[in-house]
Amino acid sequence: MSTEKQANWTYTEGLPVEDDVLLRARDRSYELGVTPVSTGIAAALTVLAAGSKAMTVVEVGSGAGVSGVCLLRGMGQHSVLTTIDSDVDHLRAAREAYTEAGIPGNRTRTISGRAADVLPRLTDAAYDLVFLDADKAGLPVYAEQAVRLLKGGGMLLINDALDGGKVADPAVREASTNTLRQVGKTLRSHEQLVSALLPAGNGLQMAVKILS
């Protein structure tokens, strides 16, 4: 990354000022060995949830609740976040963050299980936004399910879409990097979607399901 681009990235990531709720959630993330979304991505999640007027959201990979709190803060007052994680400790930490943020219990639904098993049980075209921040190997399946779950005009977001900068380097052929390249290509060519890749954080892949 050039010095100018690095300075722009550092400036962008340094702009959001996070409160104690998010800072404590970040601390719990590190204690659990989970990498939370960057400050820039966290702020973007709130803005995108608010701008899309999302009322029903699915999150794959709850972490310790940083992304969930940010999504909920942008969602409508009577909205519901469904978050899926296979690790019960992650879900417990996420629920703690939601409580500290003052989120009513009826606005969150935490599901323990493998996303590949849970997502197919969710209702077609019932969600305004799907956020994927989970294992790279499962992303092709998760993204395919997300398109099914989204309403027309709904938004798909994928965190770490640049795989720490490796996606842009054609010499890198790691499995996770190749998977992200393939997912991005699939979304770009999907007839039901329009997509863009933002360089915030470690990359945020965005796609919107076209209204039929």
N, C-alpha and C positions, 0 to 999 in steps of 0.2 A: 504494500500500500504506500502511495506517495506521501510525502510529508504533509502536503495540502489536504489530501483526502483523510489522512489520519487525524489532522487537526479538526476537520469538519465533523468526523465521527465522534471524536472526544467531546467536542462542543455540544453536539446533539444529545449524546448520552448524558452529559452533565447538566442539561437544562432542567429536567424534572426534579422537583423537590418532594421527596416522599415523607409521609408522616410516620409516627411511631408504630402504627399497625403494620405497615408494609416493612419497615425496618426489622421489627421483631419476626415477621414471617420469613424474611430473608435469613435471619439468624437461624431459625429453625430449619430452613432448607439446608444450610451448610452443615448443621448438626446431623441431618439425615443423609448427607452425601448427595443431595439433589441440587442441580444447578437451576436457579430460578431464572425467569425471563429478565432481560436487561432492563434498566430504567427506561430506556427509549422505547422498547417494545411494550413495557407495562403501560406507559402513558398512551401509546398508540392503541392498545386494546380498549382503554376507557373511551377514547375519542371515537374509535370505529364502532363500538357497541352503542354509544350515544347517537352517532350520526346515522346508523342503520335502524335506530329505534327498536333494537332487538328486545324481544320479550321472552323468547325461548332459545336457550343456548346450550350446546353440548360441548364439554371440554374433555379431551382425552389426555390424561396425565395431570393430576391435580397438584403434584409437587407438595409444597407446604402452604399453598393457598395464595401466593403472590398474584398469579395471573387471575385466579378466580375472584379475588377482591377487586382487582382492576376492572374486570369485565362487569361485575355486579354494580360497581359505582357508575358505569355508563349506561346500564340497562334501566328499563322503566321500573316504576315503583312496585308494580304487581308482576314483575317478570320472574322467571325461574331459571336457575343455572343447574344443569345436570352434569356432574363431574364424575369421571370414571378413572379408577386406578386399581391396580392389582395389589398394591401395598397398603395394608390397613393403617400402618403408622403414618403414611402420607395423608391418607384421608382424615385421620384424627387431627393431624397438624393443620390441615386445611380448614376443618370445622372450627378449630380454635381461632384461626385467623378471621373467619367469617363472623364469629361471635364478637371478637374484639372490634371488628369494623361496624358492629351494630346492625348486622344483616339479620332480619327475622328468619327463624328456622324454616318457615314455609316457602322461602325463596330459594332454598338450595336442596338438591337431591344428590346425595353421595352414593355411588354404586361401587362396591368392591367386586372386582373381577377382571378378566382379560377383555380388553376392548374388542378383540376379534369375536368374542362370544356375546358381549353385551350389545354392541352396535346393531347387529341384525335384528334384535328384539325391539328396537325403537321404531316409532311410527314414521312411515314415508311422508315426505314433504310437510313436516310438522315443526321445523326449526328455522329460526332466523339467522343463526350463526353457529358455526362449528369451529372450534379451535383445537388443533392437534399439536401436542408437545410431548411426544412419547417416543418409544423405541423406533429407530429408523427402519428396521427390518419390516415392521408392520405397517409402515406408512402407505404403501400401495393399496392395501386392503382398507385401511382407515379412510383414505381419501375417496375411494370408490363408494364406501358406505356413506360418507359425508354428502356426496352429491345426491344420493338417494334421499337423505334426511332433510335436505334444505328445501325450503319453499322457493318459489320463483322470486328472484331478487335477494335471496339469502346469500350469505358470505361465508367462504371457507378461508381459514387462516392457518398457516403452518409455520411454527417457530423453528429457528436454526436452519432455515432453508438453504443457507450457503455453507453449512457444515464447517463452521469455523474458517471460512474463506477458501476451502478446498474445492468447492464446486466449480469455481471460476478457473481453476488450474487444470488444463486437460491432461497434464502428466500424472495427476493423482487418480488412481483407479481403485481406491478403497471401496469396500462393499457399501458402506453407508453413503459415501459420496456418489457412487453410481446410482444408488436407489433414489437419492434426492434429485439427481439429474433426470432420471426416468419419470419420477412423479411430476416434476416441473414440465417436462415435455408433454406428458399425458394431459395435464391441465390446460396447457397452451393450445393443444389441438382438439380439446373436447368441444363438441358442437353446442353443448348447453352452457358453456362457461366463457367468460372473459376474465383474463388474469393479468397480474403484474407481480414483479418481484422487487421488494424494497430492501435497500442495504442497511436498514436500521438493525442494531444489535448484531446478531449473526445471520441476519437475513429473515425477512418475513414474506412468505409466499401468500399472495392474496388471489382469490378467485370469487366471482359473483355468478350465481346461476341466473341465466337470462330469463326474463319473464316470458312465458309462452303465450 
